[in-house]
């Protein structure tokens, strides 16, 4: 991404310099030189960042760092899948409720069921289950709405617990790497019989790197987790409010 920004910066600076070439030849020379310097610095910085990240990852040890990276990949995969699913499950409940009410007044239960059948989302599914049992008493329809609401809530929360597991597991692995790194450092001190900075530097570096990477992974996944939980709570609130509204509509329709 940084390389892309560097390329875009080069193009912009070159275009700006070309546009001013007809008015000031010395200005374009200065601009080109500055552009080349900035491009070189940007490319060096981008390459240096990736090389430094790769270097630190290797220094942290392939064992624990690989597991921490796996936690990040799996956690992000589940989080992205949940976000897409929850966004697709979001329904304009006010519009759906109005359409169902209009259909009940004009065409009865069958027309209202057709509206719910053509609408995506858990709210429409709950409406359909309640309307499907509306021919009996209201109690059976209410039980169907409550039961199917629990089913839909389970679908919304599917695999979310795995994200919380990875959030807890990543820093734990980092701390374990810290402990192992410190043990290695003390083993070197014991073997040498003298406490020299060069002997313990490697072990302490491994300890700090695993901790940092574990915490970074946990922070990233925690942000996605909180967003997903907030999204689920919003949809569940819509489901509960809409269920109450549906029962009121069925009660009026029965009279």
Phi, psi and omega in degrees: 000318179295324177297321178297318178295323178295318179296316178298323178295319178299314181298317181296315180295320180293321178294319179297319179293323180293321181295332181264004183293327182287341183258330184207105184289322181292326180294321180291326178297316178296320181294318181296316180298315179297320179297316180296319178295316180295320180296317179296318179295319180295318179294318179296320180294318180296313179296320179297322180295312180295319179295320180294318179297317178297318180297313181295323179296317179292320180295331179290347179101127183294335183294294183288321181295324177295320179292320178297318177296322177296321176299319179295314182295311180295319179297317178293322179298314179294319181297316180296318179298319180293320180296317178297315181296317181292323177294323177289335180276351180287131183233146172284092187294326179296316179293318179296316179299318179294320180294319179294320179295318177296320179294323178297319182287326184267317186238358178085199185296317183297319179294321179293321177296324178295322177298316180292325180295329181269006181244134180272158175115159181293329180296316178295324178294320177294318177302317183296318180295321178292318179291329181293336179249016182284346179291334177274213179276165182292334181295318179293323177294320179294320177297321179295320179296316181294315182295315182287334174297321176296323177296316180294324177296322176296323177293323179292324184268007183298131176069000180293329180297333178294325178296316178296327176296314180293327177297320179282326185286322184300308178293330176297316177297322177298317179292325176295319174298326177296314180297315180297319178298319178293323177297317178297322179296317180289329175296320178294322178295318180295320181291323181279336182073012181210141181267096177250142182302324182294334181285323185262350184298318182296314180295319179294323179298314178301318180299314182290320182294316179296323178295314181298312181295322177297318179292322179297315178298317180297320180295316180298312182292329179295323178297313179295321181297315180296322177296317181295316180298317179297321179294318179297316179300321179295317180292320180296320177298319176297321179297316181293315179296318181292326179296318177297317179297321179297316180296323176296319179294319179293324178295318178292324180293327181289331183286000000 
